[in-house]
């Protein structure tokens, strides 16, 4: 029987803004702050779905950078369009 780390305290996802964890889920798909499992694995499809801790950290960094890039692009577009 595998031993998993303790479940994290509730947090708000830095990308989607939803309160996590919403419900019980498989321990291998546990949310690690500051990003929920959904945004980390499926948000921008940044590589294969994985449960390996090192890959999950890399995917969290990639998902955060992509979300920041998308928000910056949206702000630049709005400023250029509306002056």
C-alpha positions as CSV (number, residue, x, y, z in Angstrom):
1,X,0.0,0.0,0.0
2,X,1.6,3.3,-1.0
3,X,2.0,6.1,1.5
4,X,1.0,9.5,0.2
5,X,1.8,12.9,1.6
6,X,-0.8,14.6,3.8
7,X,-3.6,16.4,1.9
8,X,-2.9,20.1,1.5
9,X,-5.0,22.7,3.2
10,X,-7.8,24.3,1.0
11,X,-6.4,26.9,-1.4
12,X,-7.5,29.0,-4.4
13,X,-6.0,28.0,-7.7
14,X,-3.7,30.7,-9.1
15,X,-4.9,30.1,-12.7
16,X,-8.7,29.3,-12.6
17,X,-9.4,30.9,-9.2
18,X,-11.5,28.0,-8.0
19,X,-11.3,26.8,-4.4
20,X,-9.4,23.5,-4.1
21,X,-9.8,20.7,-3.3
22,X,-13.4,20.7,-4.4
23,X,-14.0,17.1,-3.5
24,X,-12.2,13.9,-2.6
25,X,-10.1,12.6,-5.5
26,X,-7.5,9.9,-6.0
27,X,-4.4,10.6,-4.0
28,X,-2.2,10.3,-7.1
29,X,-4.1,13.2,-8.6
30,X,-4.0,15.4,-5.4
31,X,-3.8,19.1,-5.9
32,X,-0.6,20.8,-5.0
33,X,-0.8,24.5,-4.2
34,X,-0.8,27.0,-6.0
35,X,-2.3,25.1,-9.0
36,X,-5.1,22.6,-9.2
37,X,-4.7,19.2,-10.9
38,X,-7.0,20.3,-13.8
39,X,-5.0,23.4,-14.7
40,X,-1.7,21.6,-14.2
41,X,-2.5,18.6,-16.4
42,X,-5.2,19.8,-18.9
43,X,-5.2,23.6,-18.9
44,X,-2.9,24.2,-21.8
45,X,-1.8,20.6,-22.7
46,X,1.8,21.2,-21.8
47,X,3.1,17.7,-22.2
48,X,1.8,14.3,-21.2
49,X,-0.5,13.7,-18.2
50,X,1.9,12.5,-15.4
51,X,1.9,11.7,-11.8
52,X,5.7,11.9,-11.3
53,X,6.5,14.7,-8.8
54,X,9.4,16.3,-10.8
55,X,7.3,16.4,-14.0
56,X,4.3,17.8,-12.0
57,X,6.5,20.7,-10.7
58,X,7.8,21.4,-14.3
59,X,4.2,21.3,-15.6
60,X,3.1,23.7,-12.8
61,X,5.8,26.2,-13.8
62,X,4.9,25.9,-17.4
63,X,1.2,26.3,-16.7
64,X,1.8,29.4,-14.6
65,X,4.1,31.0,-17.2
66,X,1.6,30.3,-20.0
67,X,-1.2,31.8,-17.9
68,X,0.9,34.9,-17.2
69,X,1.8,35.2,-20.9
70,X,-1.9,34.9,-21.9
71,X,-2.9,37.6,-19.4
72,X,-0.1,39.9,-20.6
73,X,-1.1,39.4,-24.2
74,X,-4.7,40.2,-23.4
75,X,-3.7,43.4,-21.5
76,X,-1.5,44.6,-24.4
77,X,-4.3,43.9,-26.9
78,X,-6.8,45.9,-24.7
79,X,-4.4,48.8,-24.3
80,X,-3.7,48.9,-28.0
81,X,-7.4,48.7,-28.9
82,X,-8.7,51.1,-26.4
83,X,-5.7,53.4,-26.1
